[in-house]
């Protein structure tokens, strides 16, 4: 065989290499459709469909939760009539009240009606509860001085109770948004420096931080919507600052308003704000860590030291009593 190939002017080694290369090429061509662009495109289409279905399922779950927590129209009608009977319908259109409710995460036409209704009803409910307590559970005699004072105090507490609950909701929501804001600001800086507009950046940031901070994500999405339909963009930024009530968001909106008004670069301003936000979060963590020993003093005195004394002195006491 070698003699025939040499007579034909070919080398056996070279011919074997050519055949191996041809076989490898044919093997790649044979397996290319199974792992090539067609399969990649198909897998991307399947992944996109899965994400779409997952998004639809999440939207349905969220809608069910919202519908479950909402008050029906008949109840709202009764509440509205009650508010109108007490001549408080002007307060339903009060801008300050609506802003306070928005800071607590309560929006829509039903929120002011519900708040005012409970402000009217809460004192009476508290008073009825106090009367039931004194008539059923408290078996003492009626005191003409002390019991009326208690009733007046209960009425005042009932009147202030909706404001206290609203303030508590606002503070909790502000804490949640404050925790998620530094990460949201970092993402905004990345999006702006990559060439995105502020609208696209807000849209992307709202999607990314939805799991971490849904409250802040909702406010950013609402600001993005206001930027689209409001004529004055600075008004959208100011509304964002007032709805959140955070000092860091106020600094961000001031920088954005200045950038819109004077044409200054947004990326550099956001970079400075991001560094300040991270530094503030680190200083807050350091303050909490520094306050930890003082907070642990009372639990150690109450819980650890008695057990320690029992372990140390207990055997000696047992020996003395046994002797």
Secondary structure, DSSP 8 states (H G I E B T S, - for coil): -HHHHHHTT--HHHHHHHHHHHHHHHHHHHHHHHHSHHHHHHHHHHHHHHHHHHHHHHHHHHHHHHHHHS--HHHHHHHHHHHHHTT-GGGGG-HHHHHHHHHTT--SHHHHHHHHHHHHHHHHHHHHHHHHIIIII--S---TTHHHHHHHHHHHHHHHHHHHHHHHHHHHHHHHHHHHHHHHHHHHHHHHHTT--HHHHHHHHHHHTTTT-HHHHHHHHHHHHHHHH-S-HHHHHHHHHHHH--HHHHHHHHHHHHHHHH---HHHHHHHHHHHHHHHHHHHHHHHHHHHHHHHHHHIIIIIHHHHHHHHHHHHHHHHHH-
